[in-house]
Amino acid sequence: MVLQLHTLWSVVREINIPELRRELELPLRIAVVGRPTAERGAVVRLLGGTEAAFIREVDTATVGREDNALWSADLVVVVGPPDGPTPDERAALEWAVRGQAPTVLIIAGHGIQPAGGPTGRQPGGVAAVLDIDIDHTDLAQQRLAATLLDLLGTRSLALARAAPGLREPLAGRLIHDTSLANAQFALLSTLPAWIPLIGGLAGSAADLFVLTKNQVLLVFKLAGMYGHDLNQWRRILIEIAPVVGGAFVWRSVARVLVGLLPTPISAVPKTTVAYVGTATVGEIARRYYRDGVRANAAAVREIQQGALRRVQAAMKRRPTSSA
């Protein structure tokens, strides 16, 4: 336990808490452009609701006279019906892409199949095109959250904090991305093990510190996204010690078992342990900061098994070379 707390303290000293707080509190402005239709209203609700201070609705017919709403926005969302754009909507899209903010074209309808996707981040062009079915809110929010996370970068933390409706899919994407990054690092950390004696020690030290740092940073981000004050980071550290500490013990045991395998074979179990361990930490933290309830042993096992199933499914989808 002393070793765990010492490791956590060393990790926290490497995290810039004030900078993370600034990212969570960044001012965010989203302009939603479209005719005053049910489709535009549905997109506004997906983003955060009509009462959200960071959303400005702009009618297509007035776009040329309300340049400031678009030019000062961090993101412009143009909403069009599935039956094709009107001349006003086409003109509004052409006007929006002249600005520096990324522009997302959303085709909102009923019973339509997902299509489109991110196409780039270059100013002056459409950054993403999404077809969303507003009759299926959860799927629409997931697709929208994934696109906004790519386009807004660090501002997506502020979006998750400000928009409860998008918080869950944004948190889920953050947990997955961090787990994947840790898995990739764990795979790379097996390379020094090819160097006799010294290489194995270096890989283990790097594994322990970097994976733990990413897990702690993930927990701090989730706490902030769900509205907790990062000024109270010491209290958060005490809260996360059992969570990250449990993963620390599990990872240590897994490392001993994996260490019995030759390095080329051990790489796959190490990446699996890194992904599942990080996903477990993130999901436990999400449930705690969202619901105020600590996961019991049965819930932790369920979380781990779910993460392991995702890894196994990803490995089955991995293309294999043909003979």
Contacts in CASP RR format, 6 or more apart in sequence:
PFRMAT RR
TARGET T0000
AUTHOR 0000-0000-0000
METHOD contacts of the structure
MODEL  1
MVLQLHTLWSVVREINIPELRRELELPLRIAVVGRPTAERGAVVRLLGGT
EAAFIREVDTATVGREDNALWSADLVVVVGPPDGPTPDERAALEWAVRGQ
APTVLIIAGHGIQPAGGPTGRQPGGVAAVLDIDIDHTDLAQQRLAATLLD
LLGTRSLALARAAPGLREPLAGRLIHDTSLANAQFALLSTLPAWIPLIGG
LAGSAADLFVLTKNQVLLVFKLAGMYGHDLNQWRRILIEIAPVVGGAFVW
RSVARVLVGLLPTPISAVPKTTVAYVGTATVGEIARRYYRDGVRANAAAV
REIQQGALRRVQAAMKRRPTSSA
4 241 0 8 1.000
4 244 0 8 1.000
4 245 0 8 1.000
4 248 0 8 1.000
4 249 0 8 1.000
5 241 0 8 1.000
7 208 0 8 1.000
7 209 0 8 1.000
7 212 0 8 1.000
7 248 0 8 1.000
8 212 0 8 1.000
8 216 0 8 1.000
8 237 0 8 1.000
8 240 0 8 1.000
8 241 0 8 1.000
8 244 0 8 1.000
8 245 0 8 1.000
9 237 0 8 1.000
10 209 0 8 1.000
11 209 0 8 1.000
11 212 0 8 1.000
11 213 0 8 1.000
11 216 0 8 1.000
12 216 0 8 1.000
12 233 0 8 1.000
12 237 0 8 1.000
14 213 0 8 1.000
15 213 0 8 1.000
15 216 0 8 1.000
15 217 0 8 1.000
15 220 0 8 1.000
17 220 0 8 1.000
17 230 0 8 1.000
17 233 0 8 1.000
20 217 0 8 1.000
20 220 0 8 1.000
20 221 0 8 1.000
20 230 0 8 1.000
21 230 0 8 1.000
21 231 0 8 1.000
23 154 0 8 1.000
23 155 0 8 1.000
23 157 0 8 1.000
23 158 0 8 1.000
24 157 0 8 1.000
24 158 0 8 1.000
24 161 0 8 1.000
24 221 0 8 1.000
24 224 0 8 1.000
24 225 0 8 1.000
24 230 0 8 1.000
25 158 0 8 1.000
25 161 0 8 1.000
26 154 0 8 1.000
26 155 0 8 1.000
26 157 0 8 1.000
26 158 0 8 1.000
27 54 0 8 1.000
27 158 0 8 1.000
28 54 0 8 1.000
28 74 0 8 1.000
28 152 0 8 1.000
28 155 0 8 1.000
28 158 0 8 1.000
28 159 0 8 1.000
28 162 0 8 1.000
29 54 0 8 1.000
29 56 0 8 1.000
29 72 0 8 1.000
29 73 0 8 1.000
29 74 0 8 1.000
29 75 0 8 1.000
30 47 0 8 1.000
30 54 0 8 1.000
30 55 0 8 1.000
30 56 0 8 1.000
30 73 0 8 1.000
30 74 0 8 1.000
30 75 0 8 1.000
30 76 0 8 1.000
30 77 0 8 1.000
31 56 0 8 1.000
31 57 0 8 1.000
31 58 0 8 1.000
31 69 0 8 1.000
31 70 0 8 1.000
31 73 0 8 1.000
31 75 0 8 1.000
31 76 0 8 1.000
31 77 0 8 1.000
31 96 0 8 1.000
31 101 0 8 1.000
32 40 0 8 1.000
32 43 0 8 1.000
32 44 0 8 1.000
32 47 0 8 1.000
32 55 0 8 1.000
32 56 0 8 1.000
32 57 0 8 1.000
32 58 0 8 1.000
32 77 0 8 1.000
32 79 0 8 1.000
33 58 0 8 1.000
33 59 0 8 1.000
33 60 0 8 1.000
33 63 0 8 1.000
33 70 0 8 1.000
33 76 0 8 1.000
33 77 0 8 1.000
33 78 0 8 1.000
33 79 0 8 1.000
33 92 0 8 1.000
33 93 0 8 1.000
33 96 0 8 1.000
34 40 0 8 1.000
34 57 0 8 1.000
34 58 0 8 1.000
34 59 0 8 1.000
34 60 0 8 1.000
34 78 0 8 1.000
34 79 0 8 1.000
34 80 0 8 1.000
34 89 0 8 1.000
34 92 0 8 1.000
35 59 0 8 1.000
35 60 0 8 1.000
35 61 0 8 1.000
35 80 0 8 1.000
35 86 0 8 1.000
35 88 0 8 1.000
35 89 0 8 1.000
36 57 0 8 1.000
36 59 0 8 1.000
37 79 0 8 1.000
37 81 0 8 1.000
39 79 0 8 1.000
39 80 0 8 1.000
39 81 0 8 1.000
39 108 0 8 1.000
39 109 0 8 1.000
39 134 0 8 1.000
40 57 0 8 1.000
40 79 0 8 1.000
40 80 0 8 1.000
40 108 0 8 1.000
41 50 0 8 1.000
42 108 0 8 1.000
42 134 0 8 1.000
43 77 0 8 1.000
43 79 0 8 1.000
43 106 0 8 1.000
43 108 0 8 1.000
43 132 0 8 1.000
43 134 0 8 1.000
44 50 0 8 1.000
44 52 0 8 1.000
44 55 0 8 1.000
44 57 0 8 1.000
46 132 0 8 1.000
46 134 0 8 1.000
46 137 0 8 1.000
46 140 0 8 1.000
46 141 0 8 1.000
46 144 0 8 1.000
46 165 0 8 1.000
46 166 0 8 1.000
47 55 0 8 1.000
47 77 0 8 1.000
47 144 0 8 1.000
47 163 0 8 1.000
47 166 0 8 1.000
48 55 0 8 1.000
48 162 0 8 1.000
48 163 0 8 1.000
48 164 0 8 1.000
48 165 0 8 1.000
48 166 0 8 1.000
49 55 0 8 1.000
49 163 0 8 1.000
50 57 0 8 1.000
52 162 0 8 1.000
52 163 0 8 1.000
53 162 0 8 1.000
54 159 0 8 1.000
54 162 0 8 1.000
54 163 0 8 1.000
56 69 0 8 1.000
56 73 0 8 1.000
58 66 0 8 1.000
58 69 0 8 1.000
58 70 0 8 1.000
58 92 0 8 1.000
60 86 0 8 1.000
60 88 0 8 1.000
60 89 0 8 1.000
60 91 0 8 1.000
60 92 0 8 1.000
61 88 0 8 1.000
63 70 0 8 1.000
63 88 0 8 1.000
63 91 0 8 1.000
63 92 0 8 1.000
63 95 0 8 1.000
63 96 0 8 1.000
64 95 0 8 1.000
70 76 0 8 1.000
70 95 0 8 1.000
70 96 0 8 1.000
70 99 0 8 1.000
70 101 0 8 1.000
71 99 0 8 1.000
71 100 0 8 1.000
71 101 0 8 1.000
73 101 0 8 1.000
74 101 0 8 1.000
74 152 0 8 1.000
74 155 0 8 1.000
75 101 0 8 1.000
75 102 0 8 1.000
75 103 0 8 1.000
75 104 0 8 1.000
75 148 0 8 1.000
75 151 0 8 1.000
75 152 0 8 1.000
76 96 0 8 1.000
76 99 0 8 1.000
76 101 0 8 1.000
76 102 0 8 1.000
76 103 0 8 1.000
76 104 0 8 1.000
77 103 0 8 1.000
77 104 0 8 1.000
77 106 0 8 1.000
78 89 0 8 1.000
78 92 0 8 1.000
78 93 0 8 1.000
78 96 0 8 1.000
78 103 0 8 1.000
78 104 0 8 1.000
78 105 0 8 1.000
78 106 0 8 1.000
79 106 0 8 1.000
79 108 0 8 1.000
80 89 0 8 1.000
80 105 0 8 1.000
80 106 0 8 1.000
80 107 0 8 1.000
80 108 0 8 1.000
81 107 0 8 1.000
81 108 0 8 1.000
81 109 0 8 1.000
82 107 0 8 1.000
82 108 0 8 1.000
82 109 0 8 1.000
82 112 0 8 1.000
82 131 0 8 1.000
84 107 0 8 1.000
85 93 0 8 1.000
93 103 0 8 1.000
93 105 0 8 1.000
93 126 0 8 1.000
96 103 0 8 1.000
97 103 0 8 1.000
97 124 0 8 1.000
97 125 0 8 1.000
97 126 0 8 1.000
98 124 0 8 1.000
99 123 0 8 1.000
99 124 0 8 1.000
100 123 0 8 1.000
100 124 0 8 1.000
101 123 0 8 1.000
102 121 0 8 1.000
102 123 0 8 1.000
102 127 0 8 1.000
102 128 0 8 1.000
102 151 0 8 1.000
103 124 0 8 1.000
103 125 0 8 1.000
103 126 0 8 1.000
103 127 0 8 1.000
104 126 0 8 1.000
104 127 0 8 1.000
104 128 0 8 1.000
104 129 0 8 1.000
104 130 0 8 1.000
104 147 0 8 1.000
104 148 0 8 1.000
104 151 0 8 1.000
105 126 0 8 1.000
105 128 0 8 1.000
105 129 0 8 1.000
105 130 0 8 1.000
106 130 0 8 1.000
106 131 0 8 1.000
106 132 0 8 1.000
106 144 0 8 1.000
107 129 0 8 1.000
107 130 0 8 1.000
107 131 0 8 1.000
107 132 0 8 1.000
108 132 0 8 1.000
108 134 0 8 1.000
109 131 0 8 1.000
109 132 0 8 1.000
109 133 0 8 1.000
109 134 0 8 1.000
109 135 0 8 1.000
110 133 0 8 1.000
110 134 0 8 1.000
110 135 0 8 1.000
111 133 0 8 1.000
111 135 0 8 1.000
111 136 0 8 1.000
112 131 0 8 1.000
112 132 0 8 1.000
112 133 0 8 1.000
113 131 0 8 1.000
113 133 0 8 1.000
114 130 0 8 1.000
114 131 0 8 1.000
114 132 0 8 1.000
114 133 0 8 1.000
114 139 0 8 1.000
114 143 0 8 1.000
115 129 0 8 1.000
115 131 0 8 1.000
116 128 0 8 1.000
116 129 0 8 1.000
116 130 0 8 1.000
116 131 0 8 1.000
117 128 0 8 1.000
117 129 0 8 1.000
117 130 0 8 1.000
117 147 0 8 1.000
118 127 0 8 1.000
118 128 0 8 1.000
118 147 0 8 1.000
118 150 0 8 1.000
118 151 0 8 1.000
119 126 0 8 1.000
119 127 0 8 1.000
119 128 0 8 1.000
119 129 0 8 1.000
120 127 0 8 1.000
120 128 0 8 1.000
121 127 0 8 1.000
121 151 0 8 1.000
127 151 0 8 1.000
128 147 0 8 1.000
128 150 0 8 1.000
128 151 0 8 1.000
130 143 0 8 1.000
130 144 0 8 1.000
130 147 0 8 1.000
132 139 0 8 1.000
132 140 0 8 1.000
132 143 0 8 1.000
132 144 0 8 1.000
133 139 0 8 1.000
133 140 0 8 1.000
134 140 0 8 1.000
141 165 0 8 1.000
141 166 0 8 1.000
141 168 0 8 1.000
141 169 0 8 1.000
142 169 0 8 1.000
144 166 0 8 1.000
144 169 0 8 1.000
145 166 0 8 1.000
145 169 0 8 1.000
145 170 0 8 1.000
145 173 0 8 1.000
146 169 0 8 1.000
146 173 0 8 1.000
148 156 0 8 1.000
148 159 0 8 1.000
148 166 0 8 1.000
148 170 0 8 1.000
149 156 0 8 1.000
149 170 0 8 1.000
149 173 0 8 1.000
149 174 0 8 1.000
152 159 0 8 1.000
156 170 0 8 1.000
157 221 0 8 1.000
157 224 0 8 1.000
157 225 0 8 1.000
159 166 0 8 1.000
159 170 0 8 1.000
160 166 0 8 1.000
160 167 0 8 1.000
160 170 0 8 1.000
160 171 0 8 1.000
160 174 0 8 1.000
160 225 0 8 1.000
161 167 0 8 1.000
161 224 0 8 1.000
161 225 0 8 1.000
161 226 0 8 1.000
161 227 0 8 1.000
167 225 0 8 1.000
167 226 0 8 1.000
167 290 0 8 1.000
168 290 0 8 1.000
170 225 0 8 1.000
171 222 0 8 1.000
171 225 0 8 1.000
171 226 0 8 1.000
171 286 0 8 1.000
171 290 0 8 1.000
172 286 0 8 1.000
174 218 0 8 1.000
174 221 0 8 1.000
174 222 0 8 1.000
174 225 0 8 1.000
175 218 0 8 1.000
175 222 0 8 1.000
175 278 0 8 1.000
175 279 0 8 1.000
175 282 0 8 1.000
175 283 0 8 1.000
175 286 0 8 1.000
176 279 0 8 1.000
178 214 0 8 1.000
178 215 0 8 1.000
178 217 0 8 1.000
178 218 0 8 1.000
178 278 0 8 1.000
178 282 0 8 1.000
179 274 0 8 1.000
179 275 0 8 1.000
179 276 0 8 1.000
179 277 0 8 1.000
179 278 0 8 1.000
179 279 0 8 1.000
179 282 0 8 1.000
179 307 0 8 1.000
180 275 0 8 1.000
181 214 0 8 1.000
182 210 0 8 1.000
182 211 0 8 1.000
182 214 0 8 1.000
182 215 0 8 1.000
182 274 0 8 1.000
182 275 0 8 1.000
182 277 0 8 1.000
182 278 0 8 1.000
183 271 0 8 1.000
183 272 0 8 1.000
183 274 0 8 1.000
183 275 0 8 1.000
183 278 0 8 1.000
184 271 0 8 1.000
185 207 0 8 1.000
185 210 0 8 1.000
185 211 0 8 1.000
185 214 0 8 1.000
185 274 0 8 1.000
186 207 0 8 1.000
186 211 0 8 1.000
186 270 0 8 1.000
186 271 0 8 1.000
186 273 0 8 1.000
186 274 0 8 1.000
186 275 0 8 1.000
187 267 0 8 1.000
187 270 0 8 1.000
187 271 0 8 1.000
189 203 0 8 1.000
189 206 0 8 1.000
189 207 0 8 1.000
189 210 0 8 1.000
189 270 0 8 1.000
190 203 0 8 1.000
190 263 0 8 1.000
190 266 0 8 1.000
190 267 0 8 1.000
190 270 0 8 1.000
192 199 0 8 1.000
192 200 0 8 1.000
192 202 0 8 1.000
192 203 0 8 1.000
192 206 0 8 1.000
193 199 0 8 1.000
193 200 0 8 1.000
193 203 0 8 1.000
193 263 0 8 1.000
193 266 0 8 1.000
194 263 0 8 1.000
195 202 0 8 1.000
204 255 0 8 1.000
207 255 0 8 1.000
207 270 0 8 1.000
207 274 0 8 1.000
208 251 0 8 1.000
211 251 0 8 1.000
211 274 0 8 1.000
211 278 0 8 1.000
212 244 0 8 1.000
212 248 0 8 1.000
214 278 0 8 1.000
215 244 0 8 1.000
215 247 0 8 1.000
215 277 0 8 1.000
215 278 0 8 1.000
215 281 0 8 1.000
215 282 0 8 1.000
216 240 0 8 1.000
216 244 0 8 1.000
218 278 0 8 1.000
218 281 0 8 1.000
218 282 0 8 1.000
218 285 0 8 1.000
219 236 0 8 1.000
219 240 0 8 1.000
219 243 0 8 1.000
219 244 0 8 1.000
219 281 0 8 1.000
219 282 0 8 1.000
219 285 0 8 1.000
220 230 0 8 1.000
220 233 0 8 1.000
220 236 0 8 1.000
222 282 0 8 1.000
222 285 0 8 1.000
222 286 0 8 1.000
222 289 0 8 1.000
223 230 0 8 1.000
223 236 0 8 1.000
223 285 0 8 1.000
223 289 0 8 1.000
224 230 0 8 1.000
224 289 0 8 1.000
225 289 0 8 1.000
226 286 0 8 1.000
226 289 0 8 1.000
226 290 0 8 1.000
227 289 0 8 1.000
228 236 0 8 1.000
228 289 0 8 1.000
230 236 0 8 1.000
239 288 0 8 1.000
240 285 0 8 1.000
243 281 0 8 1.000
243 282 0 8 1.000
243 284 0 8 1.000
243 285 0 8 1.000
243 288 0 8 1.000
244 281 0 8 1.000
247 277 0 8 1.000
247 278 0 8 1.000
247 280 0 8 1.000
247 281 0 8 1.000
250 273 0 8 1.000
250 277 0 8 1.000
251 273 0 8 1.000
251 274 0 8 1.000
251 277 0 8 1.000
254 269 0 8 1.000
254 270 0 8 1.000
254 273 0 8 1.000
255 270 0 8 1.000
255 273 0 8 1.000
257 269 0 8 1.000
258 266 0 8 1.000
258 269 0 8 1.000
258 270 0 8 1.000
258 273 0 8 1.000
259 266 0 8 1.000
261 269 0 8 1.000
272 308 0 8 1.000
272 311 0 8 1.000
275 307 0 8 1.000
275 311 0 8 1.000
276 304 0 8 1.000
276 307 0 8 1.000
276 308 0 8 1.000
276 311 0 8 1.000
277 304 0 8 1.000
277 307 0 8 1.000
279 303 0 8 1.000
279 307 0 8 1.000
279 310 0 8 1.000
280 300 0 8 1.000
280 303 0 8 1.000
280 304 0 8 1.000
280 307 0 8 1.000
283 295 0 8 1.000
283 303 0 8 1.000
283 307 0 8 1.000
284 294 0 8 1.000
284 295 0 8 1.000
284 299 0 8 1.000
284 300 0 8 1.000
284 303 0 8 1.000
287 293 0 8 1.000
287 295 0 8 1.000
287 299 0 8 1.000
288 294 0 8 1.000
288 295 0 8 1.000
295 303 0 8 1.000
END
